[in-house]
Each structure stands twice: as C-alpha cells, then as structure tokens.
Amino acid sequence: MPEFQRPRGTRDFGPEEMARRRFVEVKMRETARLFGFGEVMTPTFESTELFVARSGEGIVDELYAFEDKGNRKISLRPELTASVMRFYVNEMQSLPKPVKIFYFGNCFRYERPQAGRYREFFQLGAELIGAPSIESDAEVIALALATLKNLGLEDVAVRIGHLGVLNKFIKDLKIPENTEKEARKLVDKRDFEVLRIILDGAQANDEATARLIELVSLEGEEANSRAREEAGSDKSFGYLTNLLDRLKAYGFENCQLDFGVARGLDYYTGMVFEIDAPSLGAEKQICGGGAYTLADLFGGQEVNSTGYAFGFDRIMLALENSGVNVPSQNLEVYILPIGDAAKTVSIGILSELRNAGISADMDLMGRNMSKAMKYANNIGAENVILIGEKELADDSVTIRNMKSGDQKKCPKNKIKDYL
C-alpha cells in the first residue's frame, strides 16, 4: 500500500473526469456571461470572524480554523458568499449599479463525509447587487434555470418561497423568539410532526398552528393558486405572483411556490428558493439562494442583494444520473511514425495540427504497430495517422478512423482539410 493516502473527505480527479468537469464549468460560466455577470475570485482563506459574522458562532465547529504565524485567526472558506460580499464592501460599492458577479471555487467544511458530501467541495454562485428586489429575484432565478437548461439538465424542480409570508404566519403563533427560530428550521425540514410538538409545548395558538401547517404543506399549483387568491390583500403573496409572471416571461413557466422554504439562515430577508434534481433521490437539492442583506453586516451600506450557489459536485452527479452526455476530451489525432526516417516528418505534422487547434499526440515509446494501435484505442484517439516508407515516398499519410475502422491515404498538405 502507498505510504501516503489522500485526506478523508477529499478526491483526486483524473484526466477524463477533469475534462468532463471543465466542460460543465465552462458551460456554466458562459451562461453567466450571457446574462451580463462578470467573474470574480477571492482568497481561499479569510478571517474566521468573517464567517462567524455571517453564520454565527456555531459555524466554527464546521471550519478548518487555525492561527497563522502572526497569531491571526484564519479559516479555509466554508462557502463563497461571505468572501464575495466582503470583497464588494471593500472595493466595489462605488461601481455603477447593479453589480452582477459570479464565482467558482473550492470550499471546505469539517463534517462527516457521506454520499455526495465532501470536506472539500466546489461551488459556483452568482450575486446581483443594487437592483430593485423583484427585478433582481427574477433575473437570478432565471440565470440559475438557464444554466441548468444549457447543461441539458431539465428534469429539475424550482421551489420559491417568501420569508415575509412565513414570518407573518409564525408571528401569529404568539410564541417566544427562540421557539420561532426552531419553528422555521422545522418548517424548512418539513418535519411537521416535531413542529406540532414544539408548538404545543410553547402554547402556540391552535388556529394559528393549523393555518401555518396548512400553508407550508401546499405544493405545486395548490401553492401558486393560494398566492393568487391572497395577492390582493397581502403584499408578500402579491410579490410572489408578480415574480412568477416575470419568470414566465423569461420562458420558465413551471416554477412552483413553496411557503415552507426557509433556507435556515438569518440574513435572508425576502424571496428564497431551492432547485432540486429528482434523479439524486433524497439528497436532491443542487441550488439554493434568495434575497438577503450582508453588506451592512460587513461594514458597508445596506443594499438589495439576491444570489445563489450551485453545489457543483451535485450538478455533476445529477447529470450522470439523468443520462446527460458530458463529453470527456478525446484526443483527435495520434501519429504513428514507422521507422526512424518518419519521426522528423511526424513531428512537423504534429506541430502543424496543434497550431491549427487540433489535439494531437505521437508515439514516443517506439511501439510496434499492434501495440501502438492498442494504445491509441485505450486513450480514445479518434484518428491514427500512419507514416511509413510508402507515405514518405509519395508525400502522403494514411489516416485510420478508430471508430469505423475506415482507412484512407491523404496528401500531407491536406490533412487538416480531411480531419
């Protein structure tokens, strides 16, 4: 057994897997660019206090936290939103509004590894800062859904809620503030049985309890219909119906309301949403986000913000489970020089193909024909170019398509055209 093993909760990615990941990553970046979002990058580690300010003291137990040589308390980032908003407050507040940014990077959490969850994982997210709330909310959800559509992952469900609706129903319970927080968490987990027990223990109003559970139990079109019925008398319900209309105008007609989406973080202020991929089974969430305030928490001016984060590893798993073809990067050409005289000519052809943007490699091991062809097949080469004495004599090459087995002679100066 090798002396050194990779740390628990981390992974190694080989060339084929990295080609697939980069393909997906590029597609996601390109969609963000089409929506006018620009990419930013922040440090892999930050002050521990930044994450405590964002998520509370409880986050420390989940961090890779340490003191550096200057006795500063530092942590590897457990997510990217806090770092990006710190960057915004430090350097981007004076930019013209709205500020539209996205980011991709690795994050770290010290938690028990399990299927689809790792101690080092990857996030791709976006933030829209400084636009009116409903415009930001619609644009951000549309970007998230367009990203998945462009990847070919269309078997997804988006669930949209509003903390204004949820908080109103929870306030009607007339329970202590700490119990309200517990109730929100249980609503978000859809654990209605324990929720009833907690509310009974807090002597919550029976009618208010029934109304709350009835509301958060609504799903799909039932929830959408309820919002339309209440839109005239409650501005939060009206906000959600207007949001659905905007998303429909973007081309996303199957968005559903879910008043039980709470996201479990105190800094969310209004609309919240989650996107599920049913192919993942019980752990199906691949994206979460909403409207929030963080700039003022980090010393900046209060400003409307909406954002989300994709779990990139879950996206990859959902694509695989859904049967979406994510190509790995096959070698287009493998050149086999037969004999020493063909090697210099092969190098010239190799360089010409590479300069033309065609991925190409050549035999460096001096293999015989049989072993070289087997190697070319094993590495997934699409074509093999054979150069021997006959080809050198008439300034040509022989090109074999590895998929079909077809073989054809081609003038050396026509190789690019043939390919």
N, C-alpha and C positions, 0 to 999 in steps of 0.2 A: 504494500500500500504506500502511495506517495506520502512524504513526510508532512506536507502542508495541504490542508483542505480549505476550501472557501468558507468564510464565516457563515454561521447559521442565519437563514432568512435572506440570503443573497443568491444571485445566479450568475453563471457565465453564459454568454451568448456567442455561438459560433457564427461563421460567415453567412450561412444560409438564413439563420434566424435574424441576424442583424440586417441582411438585405430586406427581409420582409418588414422588420420594424422601421427601417429607414423609409421604405416605400409608403407605409401608413403615415409616418411622421410628416413626410413631405406633402402628402395629400392634405393633412390637417392644417399644416402651415399655409398651404396655397389657398385653402378656403378662407382662412382668417385674412389673408392678404386681399382676397376678392371683396371682403366686407370692409376694407379700409383700416384694418388693425395692423399696427406695427409691432415687431418683436422686440422684447427687452430681455435682459439677463441680469440676475442678481447673484450675490455670493452664496456659496454652498453652506456657509455657517454665518450666524448672526449672534447678536447679544441675546442671551437667554431671556432677558426681560421683555424683548420684543414679542416673543411667543406667549409669555405669561400675560402681558397686557392684552393680547388678542384673545386668548383662550382660558385664562385663569390659572391659578396655582396648580390645579390638578394635572396640567399638561406636562409638568416637569418629570413625572414618573414615566412618561412615554418618550422622553427625549434622550438622544445621545448627547448628554450635557457634560461639560468639563471646564476646568480652569486652564487658560493658556499660560505661557511663561511670564506674562505680565499680570497674573492673578485676576484676569478678567473672566467673567462667567460667560461661556460661549456654548452654543448648541448647533449641531447639524440641523438644517431646516426640516421640520416635520410636514410642511406644506409651503406653498409659494405665495399665497395671497398677502400674508403679513409683510414679507420681504418686498413685494411689488408695491404695496401701499406705503411702506417706509421710503422706498425709492421715489415714489410720486411726491410725498410730502417734502423730501429733501431737495428735489431737483426739477419737478415737473409741474408744480402748482401754477406757475405763471404761463404755461403753454396755453394756446387757444383751446377753448372747449368745443366739443367734447374731446377728451383724451381717450383714444382707443388703442389698447395694448394687449398683446398676448405673450405667452412664455411657455417654455418646455424645460423640464429639468428633473433630476433625481431628488427624492426626498427620503427621510429616514425616521422611522419610529421603532422604539424598542418595545415590541409587543410579540405575542406568541404567533409564530408563523403558522399559516394554515392554507388550505386551497385558495389560490387567488390573492393571498395576502402575504406580503414580504416585509422584511425590515428595511430593505432598500427597494423603493418603488418609484414609478415615474408619473408625473402629472403634466398635462397640457391644459392651460386655462386661459381665460380672457377676462379683461375688465374694461368697462365703459364708464368713464368718469365725467360728470359735469353736464349731462343732458337731462331734460325732464324725465321723471320716473317712468312713465308708461312708454315713452319712446325708447329709453334705454332697455327696459324689460323686454319689449318686443324684439328689438334688434339682437339682444344677447341670446334669447331663446332661439330665434331664427338662425343665428350663427351656429349654435350647438346642433340643431337639427339638420342644417345644411351640411355640416361637417360629416355627420353620420351617413347622410344620403350620398354624398360624394365618395364615401368609402364603400358604398354598396350595402351598408348595414341599415336596412329599412324596417326590420322586424323589431321595433322599439316602441316603448310607451312613455310619453311625457306626462307627468302629473304636476299640476300647478296649484299652489295654494296661496293664501294671503294671511300674514300674521295679524292683520287688522281684524279679519273675520274671526280667527281662532281666539285671539285675546279678548274680544268682546264677549264671546260665549263663556270663556273661562272666568272673566271678571264677574259674570252673573252668578257664579257658583258661591261667591262670598266666602272664600277660604283664604288662609294665610298665604303670604307671598312665597314662602319656601315650598308650600304644597302646590301652588300654581306652577312653579318650575318643574316639580316632579310630574304634575299632570301633563305638561307639554311634552316631556320626554316619553311618557307612556302613550300619549296620542300618536307621536311620531313613530313609535314602535308598533302601533296598532294593538297594544296589549290592553284591550278594553276590560277584561276580567279583573286584572290587578287595578286598573283605573277606578273601577266601581268600588273596590275595597278601600283604596286610598281616599276617595271622596266621601265614602260613608264614614270613615274614621275621622275625617275633618268636618263632619256635619254639614256637608255641602247641601245646597237647596236641591230637593229631589227633582223638581220640574226642570231646573237649570241643568242638572246632570243628564236627564233624559234627552233634553234638547241638544246638548253637546255631543253625546254619543250617537244620536240620530244623525247629526250633521256630519261628523267625521267618518261615519260608516257609509256615506253616499259614495258611489263610484261611477265613473264614466259619464254617460249622458244624464243620469239622475242628478249628479252634482252640477253639471252645466245648466240643466233646467232650473234647479233651485236658485242658482245665481241670477238667472234671468228673471225669475219671479221676484227676487228680493232687490234687484238692481235699483228700482225706483225709490226705495226707502232706506237703503244702506249704501254709502259711497264705496265701501270696500268691495261689495258684491258687484256694484256698477263698474268699478275699476277692472275687475276680472272679466266681465263680459266684453268690455271695450278691448281688453288685451287679446281675448280670443278672436275678436273681429280683425285686429291687426295681424295676428298670426295667420289667419285665413287669407288675408291679402298677400302675405309673404308666400303663400302656397302651401301652408301647413294646416290642413282642415281637421285633423284627427286629434288635436290637443284636448286633453281632458282635465277638468278641475278635480282637486282632491284637497278638501279642507283639513285633512289630517297631516299634511306635510308641514313639519315644523322646523326641520333641519337641526334642532338641538343646540344652536349657537346663539348667544345673546346679542351679537352685533347685527343680526338680520333685522330689518325694520319693516318690510312690506311684503312684496311678492317673493315667494320661494318656489323652487321647482326641483324635480328629480327626473332623471331619464333611466328607464330600466331596459335591459335586454333579456327577454324571457328565456333565451337559449342558455343563460347562465344558471338557471334553476333558482334556488332560494336566495343566493347571494347575487342578485341580478342588477343592482344599481351600478351604472357606469358613469354617471354625471350628476352633479348637484350644484346648486347655486341659488342666487337670489339678489334682492336689493339690500344694501347694507350701508352702515356708516363706520368707517375706520380711520379716515384721515384725521378727524378731530382727536381721536384717541391717541394718535401718534404725534400730536402737536401741530397739526395743520388746520386749515379752515374746513368747516363742515360742508360736505358736498355730496350730491346724489351719486351713488355708485351702484352698478349691477355687474355681477361677474359669475363665473362658474369654473369648475375644474373637472376635467375628464380623468378617470383612472386609466392611464394608458395601457397598463398590463391587462386590465379587464376588457378594454377595447380589443386587444389582440386575441384574447380568449373568446370573446363574443363573435369575432369574425371567423375564427376557426370553427366554433360550434355551429354557426349559421351556414357553413359551407361556402363562404365568400372566398373567392380565389385571390390570395395575396401573393404576387409573384416574388420568387427569390431571383437574385441576379445571376442568370446563367451566362456562361462565357459564350460569346458569339462565334469565335474562331479559335481553333487550336491548330498550330502549324507543326507539321512533322517533316523535318529535313531528313532525307535518306542519303546518308554518306556525308563526309566532311565537306565536299565541294558545295553542297546545298545550304550549308549553315549560314554563310555570309549573305546569300540571297534571301534566305528566310528571315534574317534579322532586318533586312531592308524592307521586306513586305510587312513584317511585324510593326515596325515603326510607322510605316505609311498608314496602316489600318488604325493604329492607336491615335495618330494625329487627326484622322478623319472621324474620331469619336466612336470607333468600333472596338469593343472589348476583345482583346486578343492575347494569346499566350503561345509559347512554343515549347517543344520538348527540350528540356535542359539536362536530361539524365542519360541520353544516348540509348533509349529503349529500342528494341526491335519493333517491327510493325505491329505484331499481335499485342504486345504489352502496351504499346503507345495507344492503340485504338481502345483497349480496355480502360486505360487511364482516362482517355478523353470521354468515354461513356460515363465513367464514375463521377467525373467532375461536372457533368451536364453540359458539355460543349455542344453547341448547336451544329457546327460545321467543323470538319477537319480538312486542312489544306495539305496535300501531299506534294513534296518536291523531291524528285529523284533525277536520275541521269536523263531520262526521256524528256522530262519537263524542262530541265536546264538546256537541253539541245534545241528545243523549239520555243524557248522563252515563254513557257506556259506553266500552269499549275493544275493539279487535279483537286476538285472540291467535292467532298462527300457530305451529304446531308445526313446527320446521325439519326434523325427521326425516321426518315423514309428509306434510308439506305441508298438513295439515288446518287450517282457519281457522274461528274462531267468535267471535261477539260475546259480550261478557260485561259485566254491570253493574260499574261501577268499584269498588263496595264488596264484590264477590265474587271479586276477582282471586286473593286468597290461597287461597280455597277451591278455585277452579278449578285452580290450579297444584298 
